[in-house]
Amino acid sequence: MYRTSSIAQIIEGRIVNGYYQSGQRLPSIPRFATEFKVSSATFRKVIDHLEEEGLISVVPRVGTFVVYNNGYAQPNKTVSILRERINTGAYEYFLPTRGELESEFGVSRTGLKHILDELEDGGLIQRDGSGIIYAGGDGKKRYLLMLFHQEFPNGTTRSQFARQNYTLYRRFSRNGLLGEVIPANPKAVEHGKGQIR
């Protein structure tokens, strides 16, 4: 006869080692209770413990499903890895796509959302509606400035900027960056101060 903590460790080991895959429905409680020679009430405690640990999710009248994957069960480890990569400049302007991060860290979409929320709250990333995850609190700004300097290496005026690349111009305008590359003061432009070199 097994103790509750021993059973929990065995089931956790099966989940962590991939015997039970993320999204897979687990066998029923009576089936597990028979396997470990314990009562269903005892095995219910194991289920409660594994759910608290974030390894499984119980859907009433449907079943118990594995939600664990490496990053989801250990979000602090994934946050630490991403934080280190951002701080060391491993991601120059933006992070990999959400799908790439989910795959690399073995996290679910929900797990990744929690991880990204924590990074954004800490000022380490910026997200926008297009799905891009910018590295650093100023990642989006640095990326847009890099695009501007590629497009206009010798500087430009606001009207030329709008005519030549309206999409980029709108992004600068929406993000309040026009003044950083081209002053609004027409006299400054006349004296050559409105061009970025």
N, C-alpha and C positions, 0 to 999 in steps of 0.2 A: 504494500500500500504506500502511495506517494503522499508527501506533504504538499500543501497548496503552493508554497514557494518553489518547490522542486518542479512541480508540473508547469508552473508559469515559466520557469527557466527553460524547460524542454520545448514548450510551444514557442517561446521567444526565439530560441535557437533555430527552430524549424523555419520561422518567418525570416529571420536575419540571414540565414544561409540559403534562402530561396526555395526551400521545399514547398512552402506556401507562398505564392506570388502575390504581388500587389493587385488588388481587385478580385482575388479569388475568394470564393465562398468557402468558409471552413466547415468541416463536418459538424453535425449537430451536437449539442451538449450531452444528450444521452449516449451518443456514440463515443465521445471523448471520455465520459464518465466510466463507461465499460472498459475502454482501453487502459485507463489508469486505475481501475478498480476503486473508484470513489463514488460518492453520491452525486447526483445532478446538482444539488445545492452547493456542495463543495466545489464542483467545477465552475459553477456560476461565479464564485469568488475569483477564480482564475481569470474568467472572462472579464469581470469588472476591473481587475488589476491590469490586464493587457490593454483594455480600452483606455484606462487612465494614462497609461504609458504612451498612447498614441499609435499603437501597433495595429489595432483592429477597430472596426466600427460595427456596432450592433444596430441593425435596422429591424424594429419590431415587426413580427409576423412575416419577415422576409428571410432573415438570416444574419450571420456574422461574417464580415468581410475584412480581408487584410487591407490596411491602408498604409502600412509601413513601407518605406523605402529609405535608403540610407540618409538622405537629407531631411526627410520629414520627421523621422524619429529623433534626429539629432540636429535640429535647426541651428543650434548655437555653433556647431562645428562648421556647417555650411556658411553661416554668417561670418564666422572668423576667417574662413578661407577667402570668401569674396571681399571682405574688408581688407585683408592683407593685399590681395591682388589690386584693388582700387588704390590703396595707399602707396603701393610700390610702382604704380603706373603701368601695370600689366595690361590694363584696359585703357588705351589712350583717350578715346572719346566716348565709347559706349561699350556695354556688356554684350555678350553673345545674345542671340534671340532667346525668348522664353523656352521654346522647344529644346534648344541646345543646352540650356541650363538644367531643364528638367531631366534630360538624358544624362548629362555629365554627373549630376549629383544624385540621380535616382530619386527625384522628388516628384510628387504629384503637383498638379496645377495649383491646388489649394495650398499645399506646402510651400511652393515657390512664392505664392502671393504673400504669405506670412513672412517669409524671409525677406522679400523685397520691401514690404511695409516697414520692417525693422531697419533695413538699410536706408530707406528714404527718410524715416523719422530721425535717423542719425546724421542726415545731411550728406550721405555718401553717394546717393544716386538721385537722378531726376527721371520721372516717367512722363511721357506725353501720350496723347490720344492715339498716336500712330503705332504704339507698341514698342517704340524704341526706349531702351533703358540707358540713359546717359551716365557715365562714370563721374563721380565727384559732384560736389554741389554746383560746380560751374562747367560740367561736361558738355552740356548743350551749348552754352555760350562759346566755349573753346572750339567746338565742332563747327558752329556757324561762322565764327571768325576765320577758321581755317578754310572753309568753303569760299568765303569772301576773298581772301588773299589769293586763292588759286584762280578765281575768276577775274579779279582785278588787281594784279600784282603791282601796277603803277598808280593805283587809286582811281577814283571816279567821282562823279557828282551824283546827287540823289536821283535826278531825272534820268541820267544815263544808266544808273543802276536799275531803276524801275523798268526802263525800256529793254535793257539787255537780258535781265534775268528777273522777271516779275515774281516768280515763285519764291526765289531766295529773298527778294526785296520784302515780300509779304511776311516771310518768316522772321526777318529782322525787325520789321515793324511790329508784329504781334508780340515779339519777345523784348521789345523796348531796347533794341540794340543799334538802331540807326544812328543815334547820337554818338555812339562809340566809334563808328567808322567814318561818318560824314556829319560834321556839325550842321545844325539847322540854320545858323546865322549866315545869310548870303554874303556879308562882308568878309567873313572868315574864309569863305570859299574863294572870293575874289583875290584874297591875299595868299592863296595857296595852302591855307590851313585846313581846307576841307578834303584834301586828298591824302590817302594813306600811302605811305611809301614802304 
